Amino acid sequence: MRYMAAIVLCMALGASGNSLAAEEHALLSSPLTDVRNHQLQAVTVTYAPGQSSAPHRHGGDAFVYVLSGHIRSQVGSDAVRTYGPGDSWFEPMGAHHVVSGNASTIEPATMLVVFVAAPGAMLTVWDSANAPSQPMARPPSR
């Protein structure tokens, strides 16, 4: 019965297999002192082994830092790259994030994502109806 409920939930979300939403934890949300109408928002994103996200864009600039594991990523027409612990990259607001996922099929991978965006901005906008239906976690205000 639980197995059937999980299948129905996946179908309702329009997700399948490894495209289910990654585990996200909001860490921080704070206004910026010298940038009007923008705030810093930090979250961690953990992909299970073999898990990936659907193509998407972000509603703010994003700095991404790999905490553990290995992340496969492609932004726009750049080549697909694999990033390991300590590696980082920048995604300008609106850039098309074509590939994002765990490069390993046996170990989880976690990254820190720091956004600079307008308050209330949709931090992740999925390309299609087949993507996870929930928005990225909103960090608590501090």
Buried (B, 14 or more C-beta within 10 A) or exposed (E): EEEEEEEEEBEEBBBEEBBBBBBBEBBBBEEEEEEEEBBBBBBBBBBBBBBBBBBBBBBBBBBBBBBBBBBBBBBEEEEEBEBEBEBEBEBEBEBBBBBBBBBBEEBBBBBBBBBBBEEEBEBBBBEEEEBBEEBBBEBEEE
